[in-house]
Amino acid sequence: SQQGEEDPQALSIQEGENATMNCSYKTSINNLQWYRQNSGRGLVHLILIRSNEREKHSGRLRVTLDTSKKSSSLLITASRAADTASYFCATDAATGNQFYFGTGTSLTVIP
Amino acid sequence: DTEVTQTPKHLVMGMTNKKSLKCEQHMGHRAMYWYKQKAKKPPELMFVYSYEKLSINESVPSRFSPECPNSSLLNLHLHALQPEDSALYLCASSTGTAYSYEQYFGPGTRLTVT
């Protein structure tokens, strides 16, 4: 069964705007990762946040984690057309040695 | 070299064929993974190799047979596949063998079963 649900499923914004996508999961985790996938290609790791961290930044990316709500968000600031891709969260379950990707958010940035 | 390579890029096979997918990394990573991804769906973990030994098999049908000949190579042998097995097959590797490490993905092999 899938661990993570992402919201929204699809998001379309103008270049320069910020994009926020959310990931909710079901069981306790050790860490949560975000990946980007350009159409039909391999995934690229963006950021990893551990269960004892609340926020992490990497360039234009900001990730938050709320373990009490079992949710995470990815914020991309000042979006570019090149940010057009699908974004997936992935969770490392605290028990059961399980690793699941969320359902994904398809982001379109309009030039 | 921070690249994971996969061959072939595309593969079309009949249901009675036997074929293999190949994955290679030269980053010294100790864990390697096979994923299956259907269109507009997230990747699903199939197999995990840790130090060249199969550590996780996510209840994958026996028509998929993984092999790790050495620490840099990972194969996925395919036999008697079904049309529903058509998908993008992704290989990944990571430094460590737990899921606390970022995974480096190859570009995938797009498989079509006819």
Backbone of each chain as ProteinMPNN parsed JSONL, in Angstrom:
{"seq_chain_A": "SQQGEEDPQALSIQEGENATMNCSYKTSINNLQWYRQNSGRGLVHLILIRSNEREKHSGRLRVTLDTSKKSSSLLITASRAADTASYFCATDAATGNQFYFGTGTSLTVIP", "coords_chain_A": {"N_chain_A": [[0.851, -1.186, 0.0], [0.366, 2.309, -0.542], [2.274, 4.852, 1.007], [2.312, 7.66, 1.03], [0.337, 10.54, 0.264], [-0.099, 13.029, -2.113], [-0.657, 16.498, -2.589], [-1.459, 19.473, -4.309], [-2.73, 17.287, -6.968], [-2.097, 18.266, -9.441], [-0.559, 21.262, -10.562], [-0.487, 24.507, -11.772], [1.38, 27.291, -12.591], [2.523, 30.718, -12.987], [5.685, 31.74, -14.287], [8.083, 32.792, -11.925], [6.355, 32.906, -9.813], [5.585, 31.394, -6.591], [5.608, 27.912, -5.717], [3.782, 25.507, -3.977], [3.658, 22.329, -2.593], [2.149, 19.497, -1.045], [2.593, 16.753, 1.207], [1.182, 13.971, 2.642], [1.363, 11.392, 5.07], [1.117, 8.025, 6.424], [2.192, 6.42, 8.532], [4.618, 6.397, 11.243], [7.814, 7.872, 10.625], [11.325, 7.616, 9.67], [12.68, 9.372, 8.072], [12.048, 11.775, 5.453], [11.965, 12.214, 2.013], [12.325, 14.316, -0.88], [11.782, 14.163, -4.348], [12.401, 14.948, -7.8], [10.98, 14.497, -11.017], [11.494, 14.646, -14.342], [9.6, 14.531, -17.364], [8.947, 11.2, -17.937], [11.494, 10.315, -17.247], [14.439, 9.535, -15.228], [14.501, 9.873, -11.609], [15.395, 12.7, -9.608], [17.132, 13.473, -6.741], [16.098, 15.815, -4.302], [15.949, 16.831, -1.624], [16.459, 15.797, 1.765], [14.818, 15.253, 4.778], [15.02, 14.748, 8.204], [13.296, 12.947, 10.813], [13.519, 14.339, 13.18], [13.862, 16.922, 12.473], [12.552, 20.096, 11.498], [12.493, 21.934, 9.479], [14.058, 22.539, 6.335], [16.397, 23.957, 4.043], [17.309, 24.423, 0.638], [18.874, 26.068, -1.686], [16.471, 27.401, -3.799], [14.55, 25.903, -2.626], [12.37, 24.953, -0.017], [11.691, 22.913, 2.638], [9.322, 21.607, 4.864], [8.506, 19.775, 7.821], [6.06, 18.167, 9.643], [5.665, 16.139, 12.092], [3.69, 15.534, 13.883], [1.357, 15.955, 12.547], [1.793, 14.298, 10.511], [2.797, 15.165, 7.989], [4.291, 16.907, 5.2], [5.74, 19.682, 3.481], [6.696, 21.079, 0.35], [8.227, 23.88, -0.829], [8.776, 25.814, -3.616], [10.484, 28.556, -4.535], [10.212, 31.554, -6.529], [9.678, 30.433, -9.172], [10.747, 28.682, -12.158], [10.582, 28.014, -15.705], [11.987, 25.695, -16.138], [11.52, 24.245, -13.863], [9.322, 22.766, -14.288], [7.879, 19.695, -13.84], [7.323, 16.439, -12.333], [6.784, 16.007, -8.885], [7.765, 14.133, -6.139], [7.195, 12.88, -2.88], [8.949, 10.794, -0.561], [8.912, 8.219, 1.77], [10.613, 6.879, 4.561], [9.751, 4.357, 6.423], [9.353, 4.071, 9.963], [9.092, 1.624, 11.15], [9.22, -1.756, 9.993], [10.818, -1.587, 7.761], [10.303, -0.173, 5.262], [9.818, 1.596, 2.207], [8.342, 4.13, 0.546], [7.024, 5.868, -2.258], [5.159, 8.89, -2.61], [2.033, 9.906, -4.145], [2.531, 11.956, -5.946], [2.976, 15.247, -7.384], [2.139, 17.095, -10.184], [3.794, 19.636, -11.638], [3.458, 22.545, -13.512], [5.134, 25.157, -14.956], [4.531, 28.158, -16.33], [5.978, 30.008, -18.896]], "CA_chain_A": [[0.0, 0.0, 0.0], [1.14, 3.528, -0.648], [2.401, 5.548, 2.268], [2.131, 9.099, 0.931], [-0.602, 11.158, -0.656], [0.333, 14.4, -2.366], [-1.722, 17.449, -2.864], [-2.467, 18.985, -5.252], [-2.259, 16.335, -7.973], [-1.513, 19.055, -10.516], [-0.429, 22.668, -10.202], [0.003, 25.308, -12.894], [1.658, 28.643, -12.111], [3.32, 31.562, -13.869], [7.096, 31.871, -13.931], [8.308, 33.825, -10.908], [5.508, 32.642, -8.64], [5.996, 30.291, -5.714], [4.802, 26.691, -5.813], [3.767, 24.719, -2.745], [3.004, 21.022, -2.688], [2.064, 18.885, 0.266], [2.658, 15.298, 1.277], [0.721, 13.407, 3.916], [1.711, 9.977, 5.145], [0.243, 7.314, 7.363], [2.844, 5.847, 9.713], [5.811, 7.116, 11.704], [8.914, 7.782, 9.664], [12.682, 8.009, 10.056], [12.984, 10.56, 7.286], [11.217, 11.992, 4.279], [12.759, 12.791, 0.929], [11.615, 14.849, -2.041], [12.43, 13.9, -5.627], [11.799, 15.546, -8.996], [11.068, 13.651, -12.197], [11.092, 15.221, -15.615], [8.701, 13.614, -18.047], [9.396, 9.896, -18.395], [12.918, 10.098, -17.023], [14.793, 9.14, -13.871], [14.23, 10.832, -10.55], [16.528, 13.453, -9.062], [16.94, 13.777, -5.323], [16.108, 17.243, -3.992], [16.237, 17.159, -0.229], [16.085, 14.802, 2.769], [14.579, 15.844, 6.094], [14.907, 13.685, 9.186], [12.094, 13.082, 11.638], [13.739, 15.289, 14.267], [14.032, 18.249, 11.87], [11.263, 20.734, 11.188], [12.598, 22.729, 8.247], [15.354, 22.526, 5.66], [16.453, 24.787, 2.85], [18.351, 24.14, -0.338], [18.649, 26.995, -2.795], [15.102, 27.939, -3.854], [13.644, 24.92, -2.038], [12.176, 24.946, 1.439], [10.876, 21.755, 3.037], [8.932, 21.537, 6.27], [8.009, 18.471, 8.268], [5.267, 18.194, 10.872], [5.435, 14.727, 12.393], [2.43, 15.377, 14.629], [0.295, 15.905, 11.533], [2.238, 13.365, 9.483], [2.745, 15.875, 6.713], [5.447, 17.679, 4.783], [5.471, 20.539, 2.331], [7.827, 21.53, -0.465], [8.009, 25.198, -1.423], [9.744, 26.259, -4.622], [10.306, 29.995, -4.69], [10.624, 32.168, -7.797], [9.724, 29.279, -10.08], [11.235, 28.836, -13.533], [10.008, 27.021, -16.62], [12.74, 24.446, -15.973], [11.006, 23.526, -12.696], [8.209, 21.92, -14.736], [8.235, 18.298, -13.571], [6.539, 15.815, -11.256], [7.49, 16.018, -7.613], [7.334, 13.027, -5.28], [7.786, 12.662, -1.57], [9.235, 9.378, -0.318], [9.048, 8.06, 3.213], [11.305, 5.731, 5.151], [8.922, 4.032, 7.583], [10.13, 3.818, 11.178], [9.068, 0.186, 11.399], [8.858, -2.581, 8.842], [11.795, -1.479, 6.667], [9.533, 0.096, 4.069], [10.144, 2.846, 1.531], [7.273, 4.365, -0.407], [6.83, 7.171, -2.873], [3.803, 9.421, -2.627], [1.327, 9.886, -5.43], [3.156, 12.927, -6.837], [2.344, 16.489, -7.851], [2.639, 17.517, -11.486], [3.928, 21.086, -11.65], [3.717, 23.209, -14.792], [5.48, 26.567, -14.806], [4.276, 28.79, -17.63], [6.933, 31.124, -19.087]], "C_chain_A": [[0.89, 1.241, 0.0], [1.155, 4.247, 0.686], [1.973, 7.003, 2.147], [1.106, 9.52, -0.103], [-0.143, 12.586, -0.864], [-0.805, 15.242, -2.88], [-1.084, 18.788, -3.213], [-1.899, 17.936, -6.204], [-1.566, 17.069, -9.104], [-1.564, 20.524, -10.132], [0.156, 23.407, -11.396], [0.18, 26.738, -12.424], [2.457, 29.41, -13.157], [4.765, 31.595, -13.367], [7.26, 33.026, -12.943], [7.466, 33.63, -9.664], [6.106, 31.507, -7.799], [5.057, 29.109, -5.898], [4.918, 25.928, -4.501], [3.037, 23.409, -2.997], [3.15, 20.315, -1.345], [2.06, 17.369, 0.168], [2.142, 14.866, 2.638], [0.998, 11.919, 3.905], [1.023, 9.347, 6.336], [0.933, 6.839, 8.633], [4.078, 6.658, 10.082], [6.988, 6.861, 10.769], [10.253, 8.094, 10.32], [13.078, 9.292, 9.337], [12.041, 10.641, 6.104], [12.087, 12.677, 3.233], [11.825, 13.342, -0.144], [12.471, 14.608, -3.282], [11.669, 14.626, -6.726], [11.98, 14.572, -10.154], [10.583, 14.433, -13.406], [10.432, 14.119, -16.438], [9.381, 12.34, -18.513], [10.86, 9.593, -18.167], [13.169, 9.682, -15.579], [14.512, 10.239, -12.87], [15.524, 11.479, -10.07], [16.214, 13.813, -7.621], [17.039, 15.275, -5.082], [16.572, 17.512, -2.57], [15.765, 16.018, 0.67], [15.912, 15.527, 4.094], [14.332, 14.711, 7.075], [13.735, 13.97, 10.127], [12.265, 14.067, 12.788], [14.007, 16.712, 13.754], [12.67, 18.8, 11.496], [11.301, 21.477, 9.857], [14.004, 22.574, 7.674], [15.264, 23.358, 4.399], [17.558, 24.274, 1.936], [18.09, 25.016, -1.544], [17.259, 27.595, -2.735], [14.08, 26.992, -3.224], [13.59, 25.081, -0.525], [11.235, 23.796, 1.753], [10.561, 21.877, 4.516], [8.406, 20.149, 6.564], [7.283, 18.651, 9.589], [4.901, 16.752, 11.203], [4.149, 14.508, 13.176], [1.242, 15.287, 13.675], [0.624, 14.91, 10.423], [2.138, 14.029, 8.099], [4.028, 16.65, 6.485], [5.029, 18.572, 3.635], [6.784, 20.904, 1.662], [7.437, 22.854, -1.084], [9.14, 25.482, -2.397], [9.497, 27.737, -4.836], [10.793, 30.456, -6.058], [10.772, 31.119, -8.89], [10.178, 29.669, -11.488], [10.581, 27.781, -14.405], [10.695, 25.67, -16.458], [12.305, 23.647, -14.743], [9.816, 22.639, -13.061], [8.615, 20.455, -14.645], [7.184, 17.725, -12.634], [7.403, 15.749, -10.012], [6.887, 14.949, -6.702], [7.982, 13.143, -3.907], [8.013, 11.159, -1.426], [9.526, 9.212, 1.164], [9.755, 6.762, 3.567], [10.557, 5.419, 6.441], [9.79, 3.662, 8.78], [10.131, 2.338, 11.557], [8.754, -0.543, 10.096], [9.761, -2.428, 7.651], [11.103, -1.239, 5.331], [9.856, 1.484, 3.534], [9.117, 3.055, 0.438], [7.352, 5.77, -0.979], [5.373, 7.583, -2.751], [3.265, 9.46, -4.04], [1.845, 10.923, -6.417], [2.301, 14.138, -7.141], [2.982, 16.866, -9.184], [2.627, 19.035, -11.536], [4.225, 21.573, -13.06], [3.991, 24.679, -14.512], [5.421, 27.203, -16.186], [5.208, 30.0, -17.793], [6.204, 32.458, -19.292]], "O_chain_A": [[2.022, 1.212, 0.484], [0.159, 4.249, 1.409], [1.338, 7.535, 3.057], [1.012, 8.948, -1.189], [0.17, 13.285, 0.1], [-1.756, 14.77, -3.502], [-0.213, 19.23, -2.463], [-0.686, 17.727, -6.23], [-0.582, 16.585, -9.664], [-2.494, 20.973, -9.463], [1.166, 22.991, -11.963], [-0.763, 27.342, -11.913], [2.998, 28.823, -14.094], [5.021, 31.49, -12.168], [6.66, 34.089, -13.101], [7.808, 34.122, -8.588], [6.995, 30.776, -8.237], [3.873, 29.275, -6.193], [6.015, 25.729, -3.98], [1.935, 23.391, -3.546], [4.126, 20.503, -0.618], [1.592, 16.787, -0.81], [2.614, 15.346, 3.668], [0.885, 11.26, 2.871], [0.421, 10.038, 7.159], [0.327, 6.851, 9.704], [4.523, 7.508, 9.312], [7.131, 5.777, 10.202], [10.32, 8.739, 11.366], [13.72, 10.174, 9.907], [11.326, 9.688, 5.795], [12.844, 13.6, 3.537], [10.688, 12.893, -0.292], [13.685, 14.811, -3.282], [10.472, 14.887, -6.613], [13.008, 13.903, -10.258], [9.42, 14.829, -13.485], [10.681, 12.932, -16.229], [10.27, 12.371, -19.365], [11.419, 8.711, -18.818], [12.23, 9.5, -14.803], [14.309, 11.396, -13.24], [16.598, 10.88, -10.122], [15.165, 14.383, -7.321], [17.947, 15.933, -5.591], [17.473, 18.319, -2.34], [14.778, 15.35, 0.362], [16.764, 16.324, 4.486], [13.529, 13.816, 6.81], [13.253, 15.1, 10.214], [11.279, 14.577, 13.319], [14.343, 17.6, 14.537], [11.742, 18.042, 11.21], [10.278, 21.631, 9.19], [14.992, 22.49, 8.403], [14.212, 23.456, 3.769], [18.586, 23.769, 2.385], [17.188, 24.741, -2.336], [16.895, 28.228, -1.743], [12.878, 27.251, -3.282], [14.598, 25.309, 0.144], [10.132, 23.709, 1.213], [11.43, 22.211, 5.321], [7.925, 19.444, 5.677], [7.826, 19.219, 10.537], [3.941, 16.209, 10.658], [3.578, 13.418, 13.139], [0.247, 14.622, 13.966], [-0.172, 14.707, 9.506], [1.49, 13.521, 7.184], [4.748, 17.001, 7.419], [4.086, 18.267, 2.905], [7.828, 21.023, 2.304], [6.429, 22.943, -1.787], [10.316, 25.399, -2.042], [8.415, 28.131, -5.271], [11.666, 29.836, -6.666], [11.849, 30.94, -9.459], [10.017, 30.806, -11.933], [10.085, 26.772, -13.904], [10.065, 24.625, -16.619], [12.686, 22.485, -14.601], [9.354, 21.85, -12.237], [9.571, 20.024, -15.289], [6.273, 18.428, -12.196], [8.601, 15.471, -10.081], [5.672, 14.873, -6.521], [9.165, 13.462, -3.788], [7.354, 10.355, -2.086], [10.297, 9.978, 1.742], [9.531, 5.711, 2.966], [10.707, 6.126, 7.437], [10.831, 3.022, 8.631], [11.061, 1.858, 12.206], [8.097, 0.003, 9.21], [9.527, -3.057, 6.62], [11.287, -2.002, 4.382], [10.128, 2.416, 4.291], [9.024, 2.255, -0.494], [7.698, 6.728, -0.287], [4.47, 6.747, -2.783], [3.947, 9.098, -4.999], [1.62, 10.784, -7.619], [1.072, 14.069, -7.154], [4.204, 16.947, -9.3], [1.563, 19.652, -11.481], [5.134, 21.071, -13.721], [3.171, 25.365, -13.901], [6.167, 26.83, -17.092], [5.232, 30.896, -16.949], [6.848, 33.493, -19.466]]}, "seq_chain_B": "DTEVTQTPKHLVMGMTNKKSLKCEQHMGHRAMYWYKQKAKKPPELMFVYSYEKLSINESVPSRFSPECPNSSLLNLHLHALQPEDSALYLCASSTGTAYSYEQYFGPGTRLTVT", "coords_chain_B": {"N_chain_B": [[32.359, 10.278, -11.155], [29.014, 10.483, -11.244], [26.865, 9.032, -12.095], [24.163, 6.895, -12.953], [23.739, 4.336, -15.132], [21.555, 2.892, -17.57], [20.626, 0.192, -19.593], [18.714, -1.553, -22.103], [17.502, 1.617, -23.514], [14.942, 1.516, -24.489], [12.676, -1.219, -24.805], [11.062, -3.761, -26.519], [9.153, -6.568, -26.145], [7.95, -9.909, -26.663], [5.482, -12.021, -25.105], [6.587, -14.495, -24.737], [9.245, -14.196, -24.766], [12.689, -13.969, -23.553], [14.461, -11.594, -21.818], [16.898, -9.137, -20.714], [17.459, -6.479, -18.418], [19.834, -3.938, -17.813], [21.907, -2.373, -15.383], [24.194, 0.044, -14.228], [26.638, 1.379, -12.019], [29.266, 3.516, -10.935], [29.981, 4.641, -8.565], [30.714, 3.574, -6.227], [28.689, 2.803, -4.609], [26.815, 0.938, -2.178], [24.317, -0.109, -2.13], [21.701, -1.122, -4.27], [18.858, -0.701, -6.377], [15.763, -1.8, -7.817], [13.006, -0.396, -9.457], [9.58, -0.202, -10.456], [7.59, 1.678, -12.634], [4.504, 2.764, -13.516], [2.622, 4.613, -15.981], [1.995, 7.943, -15.022], [2.017, 7.329, -12.336], [3.493, 6.743, -9.063], [6.92, 5.588, -8.52], [7.378, 2.125, -7.791], [8.846, 0.119, -5.402], [10.785, -2.716, -6.17], [12.985, -4.553, -5.804], [15.766, -4.776, -3.551], [19.221, -4.592, -3.322], [21.843, -5.196, -1.15], [25.108, -4.739, -0.429], [25.649, -6.53, -2.513], [23.929, -8.593, -2.034], [20.632, -9.891, -2.099], [18.318, -8.116, -0.383], [15.764, -7.211, -0.033], [12.679, -8.157, -1.335], [9.96, -7.163, -2.822], [7.549, -8.822, -2.874], [7.457, -9.586, -5.597], [6.495, -10.945, -8.748], [7.738, -14.149, -9.92], [8.528, -14.072, -12.545], [10.123, -11.96, -12.876], [13.49, -11.634, -12.343], [16.069, -10.794, -10.356], [19.588, -9.927, -10.437], [22.834, -9.564, -9.108], [25.796, -9.23, -10.178], [28.218, -8.032, -9.448], [29.517, -5.349, -7.388], [28.994, -3.105, -8.891], [27.167, -3.604, -10.821], [23.845, -4.354, -11.853], [21.335, -6.531, -12.729], [18.204, -7.228, -14.355], [16.365, -9.889, -15.024], [14.038, -10.977, -17.393], [11.17, -12.869, -18.039], [8.596, -14.545, -19.704], [6.685, -12.454, -19.528], [3.791, -10.355, -18.878], [1.346, -8.332, -20.616], [0.572, -6.304, -18.832], [2.864, -5.787, -17.468], [4.218, -3.902, -18.79], [5.992, -0.944, -18.553], [7.937, 1.74, -17.058], [11.132, 0.944, -16.081], [13.125, 1.496, -13.427], [16.381, 1.969, -12.195], [18.315, 2.383, -9.263], [20.808, 3.701, -7.012], [22.539, 3.851, -3.845], [24.593, 5.332, -1.279], [24.559, 4.219, 1.31], [22.956, 1.468, 2.96], [20.53, 1.698, 4.1], [17.3, 3.319, 4.144], [17.907, 5.904, 4.55], [19.441, 7.379, 2.949], [20.184, 9.403, 0.122], [18.955, 8.523, -3.064], [20.326, 7.71, -6.2], [19.204, 7.894, -9.397], [18.899, 6.043, -12.455], [18.148, 6.707, -15.98], [16.164, 5.019, -16.773], [14.478, 2.151, -18.269], [12.254, 1.798, -20.811], [9.77, -0.421, -21.055], [7.911, -2.443, -23.192], [5.486, -4.855, -23.421], [4.289, -7.148, -25.643]], "CA_chain_B": [[31.236, 9.845, -11.968], [27.821, 10.407, -10.391], [25.815, 8.626, -13.01], [23.668, 5.529, -13.033], [23.357, 4.1, -16.529], [20.656, 1.767, -17.792], [20.456, -0.233, -20.985], [18.547, -0.557, -23.161], [16.57, 2.71, -23.196], [13.61, 1.006, -24.833], [12.653, -2.644, -25.083], [9.77, -4.346, -26.856], [9.309, -8.016, -26.106], [6.747, -10.714, -26.649], [5.222, -12.683, -23.826], [7.382, -15.728, -24.588], [10.675, -13.849, -24.848], [13.521, -13.737, -22.365], [15.333, -10.436, -22.017], [17.484, -8.628, -19.481], [17.763, -5.06, -18.263], [21.137, -3.794, -17.159], [22.117, -1.123, -14.656], [25.585, 0.143, -13.815], [27.068, 2.601, -11.333], [30.676, 3.48, -10.548], [30.131, 5.59, -7.457], [31.071, 2.829, -5.026], [27.504, 2.63, -3.766], [26.675, -0.428, -1.686], [22.932, -0.541, -2.278], [21.124, -0.885, -5.59], [17.413, -0.88, -6.31], [14.92, -1.812, -9.004], [11.663, 0.125, -9.298], [8.675, -0.236, -11.602], [6.745, 2.855, -12.628], [3.487, 2.867, -14.544], [2.377, 5.998, -16.397], [1.306, 8.837, -14.097], [2.018, 6.728, -11.0], [4.819, 6.811, -8.437], [7.723, 4.362, -8.61], [7.13, 1.095, -6.778], [10.064, -0.645, -5.141], [10.693, -4.147, -6.478], [14.075, -5.286, -5.18], [16.896, -4.027, -3.0], [20.449, -5.333, -3.082], [22.723, -4.56, -0.183], [26.394, -5.441, -0.496], [25.528, -7.568, -3.545], [22.989, -9.632, -1.612], [19.241, -9.469, -2.151], [17.853, -7.898, 0.984], [14.323, -6.99, -0.04], [11.923, -8.524, -2.525], [8.62, -6.692, -2.457], [6.505, -9.715, -3.402], [7.448, -9.439, -7.053], [6.325, -12.255, -9.398], [9.0, -14.815, -10.257], [8.911, -13.793, -13.925], [11.187, -10.965, -12.729], [14.556, -12.266, -11.584], [17.206, -9.869, -10.268], [20.913, -10.5, -10.261], [23.849, -8.55, -8.847], [27.059, -9.943, -10.414], [29.255, -7.376, -8.651], [29.019, -4.164, -6.679], [28.688, -2.021, -9.823], [26.221, -4.052, -11.837], [22.581, -4.937, -11.425], [20.54, -6.976, -13.872], [16.846, -7.703, -14.113], [16.036, -10.847, -16.075], [12.602, -10.969, -17.647], [10.741, -14.084, -18.738], [7.148, -14.805, -19.71], [5.992, -11.289, -18.976], [2.42, -10.075, -19.286], [1.208, -6.947, -21.104], [0.471, -5.356, -17.711], [4.212, -5.497, -16.966], [4.741, -2.75, -19.548], [6.215, 0.152, -17.603], [9.305, 2.27, -17.0], [11.867, 0.258, -15.027], [14.155, 2.403, -12.948], [17.417, 1.464, -11.304], [18.875, 3.432, -8.414], [21.835, 3.253, -6.074], [22.774, 4.781, -2.735], [25.818, 5.077, -0.532], [24.276, 3.33, 2.41], [21.994, 0.416, 2.683], [19.235, 1.995, 4.703], [16.582, 4.288, 3.332], [18.233, 7.252, 5.019], [20.401, 7.937, 2.017], [19.582, 9.781, -1.149], [19.131, 7.549, -4.125], [20.668, 8.224, -7.52], [18.427, 7.107, -10.345], [19.175, 6.014, -13.867], [17.071, 7.27, -16.803], [15.083, 4.049, -16.941], [14.214, 1.379, -19.483], [10.807, 1.738, -21.083], [9.476, -1.781, -21.512], [6.587, -2.732, -23.746], [5.26, -6.286, -23.601], [3.211, -7.311, -26.651]], "C_chain_B": [[30.025, 9.651, -11.058], [26.629, 9.942, -11.199], [25.455, 7.149, -12.822], [23.202, 5.338, -14.477], [22.484, 2.861, -16.625], [20.596, 1.478, -19.28], [19.521, -1.431, -21.03], [17.629, 0.583, -22.694], [15.126, 2.26, -23.428], [13.732, -0.476, -25.13], [11.222, -3.06, -25.383], [9.976, -5.851, -26.875], [7.956, -8.708, -26.11], [6.643, -11.467, -25.339], [6.03, -13.969, -23.64], [8.889, -15.451, -24.602], [11.351, -13.871, -23.484], [14.449, -12.574, -22.689], [15.898, -10.02, -20.669], [17.661, -7.125, -19.551], [19.056, -4.957, -17.461], [21.257, -2.416, -16.529], [23.559, -1.114, -14.151], [25.849, 1.463, -13.095], [28.513, 2.422, -10.894], [30.949, 4.501, -9.462], [30.528, 4.884, -6.166], [29.899, 2.629, -4.082], [27.298, 1.166, -3.408], [25.257, -0.957, -1.785], [22.451, -0.192, -3.681], [19.68, -1.365, -5.582], [16.82, -1.023, -7.72], [13.531, -1.294, -8.607], [10.896, -0.103, -10.601], [7.778, 0.98, -11.511], [5.79, 2.829, -13.82], [3.229, 4.348, -14.814], [1.543, 6.748, -15.363], [1.146, 8.254, -12.694], [3.389, 6.884, -10.371], [5.606, 5.534, -8.666], [7.36, 3.408, -7.474], [8.396, 0.259, -6.628], [9.833, -2.122, -5.427], [11.725, -4.938, -5.665], [15.103, -4.318, -4.626], [18.06, -4.985, -2.821], [21.328, -4.517, -2.154], [24.004, -5.377, -0.133], [26.265, -6.706, -1.352], [24.611, -8.717, -3.133], [21.563, -9.068, -1.646], [18.724, -9.315, -0.734], [16.353, -7.71, 1.034], [13.757, -7.389, -1.393], [10.479, -8.214, -2.2], [7.529, -7.516, -3.139], [6.339, -9.577, -4.919], [7.301, -10.822, -7.686], [7.655, -12.831, -9.884], [9.4, -14.622, -11.716], [9.931, -12.646, -13.987], [12.268, -11.574, -11.84], [15.757, -11.333, -11.524], [18.51, -10.623, -10.079], [21.901, -9.367, -10.032], [25.224, -9.207, -8.983], [28.241, -9.344, -9.642], [28.706, -6.062, -8.113], [28.616, -3.03, -7.612], [27.54, -2.344, -10.765], [24.966, -4.646, -11.215], [21.802, -5.302, -12.681], [19.128, -7.321, -13.422], [16.467, -8.587, -15.289], [14.526, -10.993, -16.164], [12.222, -12.21, -18.446], [9.241, -14.261, -18.587], [6.365, -13.646, -19.094], [4.589, -11.154, -19.556], [2.335, -8.631, -19.793], [1.134, -5.921, -19.972], [1.826, -5.06, -17.064], [4.869, -4.37, -17.742], [4.817, -1.548, -18.618], [7.617, 0.714, -17.818], [9.998, 1.579, -15.825], [13.082, 1.109, -14.68], [15.112, 1.674, -12.018], [17.926, 2.64, -10.484], [19.97, 2.841, -7.545], [21.982, 4.284, -4.973], [24.023, 4.351, -1.981], [25.612, 4.02, 0.53], [23.154, 2.387, 2.074], [20.675, 0.602, 3.424], [18.554, 3.054, 3.85], [16.841, 5.728, 3.791], [19.204, 7.961, 4.109], [19.705, 8.327, 0.732], [19.916, 8.728, -2.187], [19.413, 8.271, -5.441], [20.001, 7.301, -8.532], [19.035, 7.149, -11.75], [17.99, 6.552, -14.653], [15.927, 6.296, -17.068], [15.119, 3.305, -18.256], [12.708, 1.325, -19.657], [10.505, 0.41, -21.754], [8.044, -1.871, -22.021], [6.502, -4.222, -23.996], [4.064, -6.458, -24.542], [2.653, -8.716, -26.646]], "O_chain_B": [[30.014, 8.762, -10.206], [25.51, 10.415, -11.0], [26.306, 6.296, -12.572], [22.368, 6.095, -14.974], [22.648, 1.905, -15.866], [20.527, 2.383, -20.111], [19.519, -2.246, -20.108], [17.052, 0.516, -21.609], [14.221, 2.588, -22.66], [14.753, -0.938, -25.639], [10.297, -2.766, -24.626], [10.877, -6.35, -27.549], [6.958, -8.171, -25.63], [7.599, -11.539, -24.566], [6.147, -14.476, -22.525], [9.7, -16.367, -24.464], [10.711, -13.805, -22.434], [15.135, -12.577, -23.711], [15.447, -10.481, -19.62], [17.973, -6.569, -20.604], [19.332, -5.761, -16.571], [20.771, -1.423, -17.071], [24.077, -2.137, -13.704], [25.358, 2.518, -13.497], [28.935, 1.324, -10.53], [32.0, 5.141, -9.435], [30.663, 5.526, -5.125], [30.083, 2.324, -2.904], [27.564, 0.27, -4.209], [25.022, -2.142, -1.546], [22.748, 0.879, -4.21], [19.326, -2.309, -4.876], [17.319, -0.438, -8.681], [12.965, -1.686, -7.586], [11.475, -0.185, -11.685], [7.257, 1.29, -10.44], [6.213, 2.866, -14.976], [3.562, 5.214, -14.005], [0.519, 6.252, -14.892], [0.242, 8.644, -11.954], [4.362, 7.136, -11.082], [5.019, 4.497, -8.975], [7.074, 3.828, -6.353], [8.943, -0.244, -7.609], [8.84, -2.708, -4.998], [11.379, -5.867, -4.936], [15.295, -3.214, -5.135], [17.908, -6.059, -2.24], [21.528, -3.317, -2.345], [23.978, -6.569, 0.172], [26.707, -7.789, -0.969], [24.538, -9.723, -3.84], [21.326, -7.92, -1.271], [18.697, -10.28, 0.03], [15.728, -8.021, 2.048], [14.277, -7.016, -2.445], [9.845, -8.909, -1.405], [6.7, -6.987, -3.879], [5.227, -9.467, -5.437], [7.916, -11.779, -7.215], [8.579, -12.089, -10.216], [10.517, -14.979, -12.09], [10.528, -12.398, -15.034], [11.99, -11.983, -10.713], [16.405, -11.104, -12.546], [18.543, -11.77, -9.634], [21.819, -8.328, -10.686], [25.765, -9.696, -7.992], [29.152, -10.064, -9.235], [27.552, -5.715, -8.364], [27.96, -2.083, -7.177], [27.005, -1.457, -11.43], [25.016, -5.339, -10.199], [21.633, -4.48, -13.581], [18.892, -7.661, -12.262], [16.272, -8.107, -16.406], [13.832, -11.116, -15.154], [12.89, -12.553, -19.422], [8.69, -14.143, -17.492], [5.496, -13.847, -18.246], [4.253, -11.753, -20.578], [3.168, -7.8, -19.432], [1.586, -4.788, -20.138], [1.925, -4.182, -16.207], [5.961, -3.927, -17.388], [3.833, -1.18, -17.977], [8.378, 0.224, -18.652], [9.503, 1.625, -14.699], [13.935, 1.395, -15.52], [14.706, 0.876, -11.173], [17.959, 3.771, -10.97], [20.047, 1.626, -7.366], [21.601, 5.443, -5.136], [24.449, 3.197, -2.029], [26.375, 3.06, 0.64], [22.498, 2.5, 1.039], [19.802, -0.264, 3.367], [19.163, 3.618, 2.941], [16.089, 6.645, 3.458], [19.731, 9.019, 4.451], [18.757, 7.671, 0.3], [20.994, 8.133, -2.19], [18.815, 9.303, -5.746], [20.208, 6.088, -8.521], [19.606, 8.156, -12.168], [16.939, 6.827, -14.075], [14.857, 6.692, -17.53], [15.712, 3.764, -19.233], [11.98, 0.87, -18.775], [10.933, 0.154, -22.879], [7.1, -1.433, -21.363], [7.339, -4.792, -24.696], [2.967, -5.972, -24.265], [1.749, -9.024, -27.423]]}, "name": "protein", "num_of_chains": 2, "seq": "SQQGEEDPQALSIQEGENATMNCSYKTSINNLQWYRQNSGRGLVHLILIRSNEREKHSGRLRVTLDTSKKSSSLLITASRAADTASYFCATDAATGNQFYFGTGTSLTVIPDTEVTQTPKHLVMGMTNKKSLKCEQHMGHRAMYWYKQKAKKPPELMFVYSYEKLSINESVPSRFSPECPNSSLLNLHLHALQPEDSALYLCASSTGTAYSYEQYFGPGTRLTVT"}
